Amino acid sequence: MRSERHQMRAGRPADMLFAAPWSALEKLLLALVCAATLFFAAITPPFQAPDENQHYMKALALTQGKLLTEQRGPAIGAQLPRAALDIHAIDFPTDVPPTPRRFDATQLKASAAADATRPGDAFADFPNVASYAPSLYAAGAAGLALGRATGLPWIEAFYAGRLVNALAGLALLAAALALLPFGRNALLATALLPTFAYQTGSLSPDAVINGLGFLGLALALRTGFMSPAPARTATLFITGPLLALCKGVYLPLMAAGLRWPAGRRDLRPWLILAAMALGALAFLGWMHVSGGSQALYHIQSRKTGETMMTAPLRDQLALVLADPAGFVRILVSSVTERAPVYALQIVGRFGWNAILLPLIAYPLALLMLGAGVASGSGARFGILQRLWWLAVAAGMALLVEIAMYLTGTPLGADYIQGTQGRYFLPVLPLVLLALSPAQPVRGAQRLLAATAIPLMLIAAATVYDSFWVHGFVTSDGMPPHDDLLRELLLPSPRW
């Protein structure tokens, strides 16, 4: 065993029998992710993660046994308890106020005391997430149901839902890290981005989406590069459909494990393809069961600021097919224009993408990701393997952009609406892995810890200060270019 571990550290060939043992620093960093996630779950005010109000209503519908939504006129949603809905509609609304918003603990107490004055049901409209699969909300719904079963007020049941959802996301992350055969620090570096902990600590399905994305990648790599085992193969076949039900664009992530068969008896590529095929069938099956119709919803155009309706998929697709070259131009221009925004969001941009970290945190995050790469994969790979991983990552990013144009953008728009940096979190570990050397650079893992810890502390202080102390505005803040010290050291609400 000692010789095997020595071989792991030295950088082994890709076909390996044992994953590298955990180091003390890796355990510390995983504990940091868990602590930050639970901190954000407790400290973030209700509905202050993107679309958390819609996700809450979808999870709440699941607790009522409603797997499918219903349409009433232009509204799409479900009949739900009024007291549960009013914690958003009245107590913690998400519309834009004319003055900076600051939360206070008395709001939570008042919300808890108001349940008895809100009898009956009301119809909840949540078109943005109407077509999402119930599997994404199972953990959050379980937390909500547990909270109500133990007699908690609706506002406290909301936090119970957050907690169970966060624990599910962290469990999926831990499983992925345990199964990943190499490149553990690439996945850890991604999970150490504040956006991951913030989203996982909310009632958003991002906790499940990111966790299943990581798990699907880990299982695919383990299947493709190690000897198959019945238990892992069964888990692979379960994870494929669950990953596809997250969002179909993430299913190709499992192609990272594909390699040319070593011989006729090498079934590993076929196992991965079979899991992906099951995933595709699950996705198509859900679309059929849910009616196969697209739920249209209103958005605020990022170009004009006007409130506009998303386009019907069929009509938008017809325009794309009529002018493919024009769509390529839209794709290139949108990605080029929005790349800096994606970079900020994937590191940390809180609330509904309105609160920026101190600007010094962003190069610190880049240094942390670089340290994750320099920590090495623990296995040797050729240039073709690395190019394949980058091609899979680029293909997934392209699918995300295409999907957002087809289903989340006004008809015929010359830009792509709604894409956010957090959508690329599941694919980031694969990019970092493709760039990682076989052997670690000396001191790289210590640098990973030395950058990750202050980055997460800065993020925690930013969230607490911006929500509970000084308040924030929901419109985007711009750096005060006449005061470099403030923009570097303070979060955007303090500029």
HUWOQUI-V963633 format. One line per field, one symbol per residue. phi: phi as a letter, one per 30 degrees, with the letter a starting at -180 (. if undefined). psi: psi as a letter, one per 20 degrees, with the letter a starting at -180 (. if undefined). burial: 1 if it has 9 or more other ideal C-beta (glycine too) atoms within 8 Angstrom, else 0. A space follows every 50 residues. Layout:
phi: ???
psi: ???
burial: ???
This chain:
phi: .dddddddddjcdddbcbddddcdddddddddedddddddddcddeicce idddddddddddddicdcdbcbiddbladbeddddddcdcdbdcddddbe cbcbddddddddddedcbdicadccbdeceddddedcddddddddddddc iddddddedddedddddddddddddddddddaiedddddddddeeddddd dccddeedddddddddddddddddcbddbedddddddddeddddddaedd ededddddbdedldcdceddddddddddddddddddddddjiccddadbc edcciddbcdddedddddddddbedddddddddddddceddedddddlbc icicccdedddddddddddddddddiciacbdddddddddddddddddde ddddddbbbeeidcaccjdbeddcedcdedddddcdddcddeiddddedd cdddddddddddddddcccciacdddccedddbdddddcbdedcd
psi: hghghhhghinrrhorhpqqqqrhhggghghgggggghghhhhprpkjqp jhgghghghhhhhjjnhqrqpociqpcqprphhhhihghggmqjqoqirq ppqqhhhgghghiighjmrarqppomhhjhjqqhhhjggghggghgghhj jqrhhhhghhggghgghgghghghgghhhpirkhhggghghiphhghghh jajqihggggghgggggghghhghirpqqgghgghghghghhghifphii gihiihiprppirhjoighhgghghhghgghgghgghghjijqpoqrqqo pigiiqprqqqpgggghhhghhmhhhhggggghggghighgggghhgoor blkioqrphhhghghghghhhhgiiqhjqpqrhhgghgghggghgghghg ggghghijqqpjqkrpqipqhhijghighhghghiprgqqppjghhhghh hgghghgggghgggghhifirrqiqpqqpniinhgghhiqrhij.
burial: 00011001101101010011000011111101110111111011111110 11111111111110000010000011110111111111001100000001 11000010011101100100001101101101011111111111111100 01111111111111111111111111101111111111111111111111 11111111111111111111111111010001101110111111110011 11111111101000000110111111111111100110010000100010 10000001111010111011000000100110111001000111111111 10111111101101101110111111111000001111110110111111 11111111111010111011110111111111110111011001101110 111111011101111111011111001000000001110111101
